[in-house]
């Protein structure tokens, strides 16, 4: 194996993804390609979930397809294990199948991969770099860690802070694997615009939870709002409330503040207005019960009159 080539190709693939995201891409398709020394290389296989370009000896990417809620997934790749890390299934059950050997090579040499996770048919978010840190042969699967915890397999289990490290690994992995598809689905439903002000640059938009994760909020579009970073911060900090009938209210104290044009035009002028952008499909629009509960919390912690 040419490790220099393996690393160089991966670095170029991830530079390509970073550039696309910085230019407001929110998802990728199986047709996505990047250029390496004059060659056009695919980032995903046309059909397979494990992809290794012919130039490489180890897998470059893995992908998890979209399955409607009413159907079972062909591979149970989206689950998080009891250790808080991701799982990715072998192709079939033969450990020596070519794709499985390509994954094992990436694990053995600690090579970074890209995990494409679908949030809709044919549309994927890219989570990278991820690392295969262990293999669970009896379950026909690999253990997947996100970039911040790729060295989990080498942690000294006798170290006094191991519980903290493992908790961090679990939290980081869950957040990356669950939040990226949620963000893409929400931004796509809101046509990449802020629901409050219509700001339209994806790189500065967030998917805000109506019911937070910590309170059992699900990563569904109906539990999300596409908000620019300013209005997301204002919503989470209680400066902005949204009623069940989709009207924006501003904290009374903030409404009466006198400051510069950002406060006046960016926050205060939206008081009493309706949300400017909503999903086209009614099933994706904000859950009114969730909005009402969040709005009651807003009222209890601030004055709007």
C-alpha positions in Angstrom: 0.0 0.0 0.0 1.2 3.5 -0.9 0.3 5.4 2.3 1.4 8.7 0.9 -1.0 8.3 -2.0 -3.8 7.1 0.2 -3.5 10.2 2.4 -3.0 12.6 -0.4 -6.2 11.4 -2.2 -8.2 11.6 1.0 -6.9 15.1 1.8 -8.0 16.3 -1.7 -11.4 14.6 -1.4 -12.0 16.4 1.9 -10.8 19.7 0.6 -13.3 19.4 -2.2 -16.1 18.7 0.3 -15.1 21.6 2.5 -15.0 24.0 -0.6 -18.5 22.9 -1.7 -19.9 23.4 1.8 -18.3 26.8 2.1 -20.1 27.7 -1.2 -23.4 26.8 0.4 -23.9 23.2 -0.6 -26.0 21.4 2.0 -26.0 17.9 0.4 -24.3 15.7 -2.1 -25.4 13.0 -4.6 -23.7 9.8 -5.8 -22.5 11.7 -8.8 -20.2 13.9 -6.8 -16.6 13.9 -8.1 -13.3 15.6 -7.3 -10.1 16.0 -9.2 -6.7 14.5 -8.3 -3.7 15.1 -10.5 -5.9 15.4 -13.6 -8.1 12.4 -12.8 -11.8 12.7 -11.9 -12.6 10.4 -9.0 -16.0 9.6 -7.5 -16.6 10.2 -3.9 -19.3 7.5 -3.7 -19.9 4.4 -5.7 -22.9 4.4 -8.1 -24.6 1.7 -6.1 -22.4 0.2 -3.5 -22.2 1.5 0.0 -18.4 0.9 0.4 -16.4 2.8 -2.2 -12.7 2.4 -3.1 -11.4 4.1 -6.2 -9.2 2.0 -8.4 -6.2 4.1 -7.5 -6.4 3.2 -3.8 -6.0 0.0 -1.7 -8.3 1.0 1.1 -11.9 2.3 1.1 -12.3 6.0 0.7 -16.0 6.3 1.8 -19.0 4.5 3.2 -22.6 5.5 2.7 -25.9 4.8 4.4 -29.0 5.0 2.1 -32.3 6.6 2.9 -35.1 4.3 4.0 -38.7 5.6 4.6 -39.9 5.1 8.1 -42.4 2.5 6.9 -39.7 0.2 5.6 -36.8 -1.7 7.2 -33.2 -0.7 6.3 -31.2 -3.3 4.3 -28.3 -2.6 6.6 -28.6 -1.4 10.2 -25.8 1.2 9.8 -27.5 4.1 11.6 -27.4 2.7 15.1 -25.2 3.9 17.8 -23.5 1.1 19.9 -23.6 0.9 23.7 -20.2 2.7 23.7 -21.7 5.6 22.0 -19.8 5.0 18.7 -21.3 4.4 15.3 -21.6 1.0 13.5 -21.2 0.2 9.8 -22.1 -3.3 8.5 -19.9 -5.4 6.3 -21.0 -6.1 2.8 -22.6 -9.5 3.3 -21.1 -12.0 5.8 -17.8 -13.0 4.2 -14.9 -11.2 5.9 -12.8 -11.6 2.8 -15.2 -10.0 0.4 -13.3 -7.3 -1.4 -15.2 -4.3 0.1 -14.8 -5.7 3.6 -11.0 -6.1 3.0 -10.9 -2.5 1.8 -12.6 -1.3 5.0 -10.2 -3.5 7.1 -7.2 -1.9 5.3 -8.5 1.6 6.2 -8.9 0.5 9.8 -5.4 -1.2 10.0 -3.6 1.8 8.7 -5.8 4.3 10.6 -6.9 6.1 7.4 -9.6 8.7 7.4 -12.8 8.0 5.6 -16.0 10.0 4.6 -19.3 8.8 5.8 -22.2 9.8 3.5 -25.5 9.6 5.3 -28.8 10.0 3.4 -31.5 12.3 4.7 -33.7 11.8 1.7 -33.7 9.7 -1.5 -30.4 10.3 -3.3 -29.3 13.1 -1.1 -26.5 12.7 1.4 -24.6 14.7 4.1 -20.9 14.2 4.4 -19.4 13.5 7.8 -15.6 13.5 7.8 -13.1 12.4 8.7 -14.3 9.3 10.4 -12.2 6.3 11.4 -12.8 2.6 11.8 -11.4 1.8 15.2 -12.6 -1.8 15.8 -14.1 -4.7 14.1 -17.0 -6.8 15.5 -16.8 -9.9 13.4 -19.6 -11.7 15.1 -22.0 -8.9 14.2 -20.4 -8.4 10.8 -19.6 -4.7 11.4 -17.0 -2.1 12.1 -17.0 0.5 14.9 -16.9 4.1 13.6 -15.5 7.1 15.5 -15.7 10.7 14.4 -12.5 12.7 14.0 -12.2 13.9 17.6 -12.1 10.4 19.0 -10.2 8.4 16.3 -7.7 7.3 18.9 -10.3 5.8 21.2 -8.8 2.3 20.7 -5.5 3.4 22.2 -6.9 5.1 25.3 -5.4 3.8 28.5 -8.4 2.3 30.3 -6.7 2.8 33.7 -6.3 6.5 33.2 -8.3 8.4 35.9 -10.2 10.5 33.3 -11.4 7.6 31.1 -15.1 8.0 32.0 -14.9 11.7 30.9 -13.1 10.7 27.7 -15.6 8.0 26.9 -18.5 10.3 27.6 -17.0 12.9 25.3 -16.5 10.3 22.5 -20.1 9.2 22.8 -21.5 12.7 22.8 -19.4 13.9 19.9 -20.2 10.9 17.8 -24.0 11.0 18.5 -24.0 14.7 17.7 -22.1 14.4 14.4 -24.0 11.4 13.1 -27.5 12.7 14.0 -27.2 16.4 13.6 -25.7 16.6 10.1 -28.7 14.8 8.5 -31.1 16.8 10.6 -29.6 20.1 9.5 -29.6 19.2 5.9 -33.2 18.1 6.0 -34.4 21.2 7.7 -32.4 23.6 5.5 -33.6 21.8 2.4 -37.3 22.0 3.6 -36.9 25.8 4.1 -35.1 26.3 0.8 -31.9 27.4 2.5 -33.5 30.5 4.0 -33.9 31.7 7.6 -37.5 31.3 8.7 -37.4 34.7 10.5 -35.6 37.0 8.0 -35.1 35.0 4.7 -31.3 35.2 5.0 -30.1 32.7 2.4 -26.5 31.7 2.8 -26.4 28.0 3.9 -23.0 28.3 5.5 -24.5 30.7 8.0 -27.8 28.8 8.7 -28.5 26.4 11.5 -31.2 23.8 12.1 -32.7 24.9 15.5 -34.5 22.4 17.6 -37.9 23.5 18.8 -37.9 20.8 21.5 -34.2 20.5 22.5 -32.3 17.2 22.3 -32.0 17.2 26.1 -35.8 17.3 26.5 -36.4 14.4 24.1 -36.7 16.4 20.9 -36.5 14.3 17.8 -34.3 15.1 14.8 -37.3 15.6 12.5 -38.0 18.5 10.2 -41.3 19.2 12.1 -39.1 19.7 15.2 -36.8 22.1 13.5 -36.5 25.7 12.3 -34.1 27.0 9.7 -32.5 30.0 11.4 -29.6 32.3 10.6 -27.0 32.2 13.4 -28.1 35.4 14.9 -31.8 34.4 15.1 -30.8 30.9 16.3 -28.9 32.4 19.1 -31.7 34.8 19.9 -34.2 31.9 19.9 -32.2 29.7 22.2 -31.4 32.5 24.6 -35.0 33.6 25.0 -34.7 36.9 23.1 -37.2 35.7 20.5 -40.3 33.6 21.0 -42.4 32.0 18.3 -46.1 31.4 19.0 -48.0 28.3 17.8 -49.6 30.4 15.1 -46.1 31.2 13.8 -45.9 34.8 15.0 -42.6 36.2 16.2 -42.4 37.9 19.6 -39.5 39.8 21.1 -38.5 39.8 24.8 -40.0 43.1 26.3 -36.7 44.3 27.7 -35.0 43.8 24.4 -37.8 45.4 22.6 -37.3 48.6 24.6 -33.5 48.7 24.3 -31.9 51.5 22.4 -28.8 50.4 20.4 -27.5 50.3 16.9 -29.1 49.3 13.6 -28.4 45.6 14.1 -30.7 45.4 17.1 -33.3 47.6 15.5 -33.4 45.9 12.1 -32.2 42.5 13.0 -34.3 41.8 16.1 -36.8 44.5 17.2 -38.5 45.0 13.8 -39.6 41.4 13.6 -41.9 41.7 16.7 -45.4 40.8 15.7 -44.5 39.5 12.2 -45.2 36.0 10.9 -42.4 33.7 10.0 -41.2 34.6 6.5 -40.4 31.1 5.2 -42.1 27.8 5.8 -41.7 24.3 4.2 -43.9 23.6 1.2 -45.1 20.3 2.6 -47.5 20.7 5.6 -46.0 17.6 7.3 -42.7 19.4 7.5 -44.0 22.6 9.1 -43.3 23.3 12.8 -45.1 21.1 15.2 -47.6 23.4 16.9 -47.7 21.5 20.2 -43.9 21.7 20.4 -44.0 25.4 19.5 -46.6 26.0 22.2 -44.5 24.3 24.9 -41.4 26.2 23.8 -43.4 29.5 23.7 -44.7 28.9 27.2 -41.1 28.5 28.4 -40.3 31.8 26.6 -43.2 33.6 28.4 -42.2 32.2 31.8 -38.7 33.5 31.5 -39.4 36.9 30.0 -41.9 39.6 29.5 -43.4 40.3 26.1 -45.9 43.0 27.1 
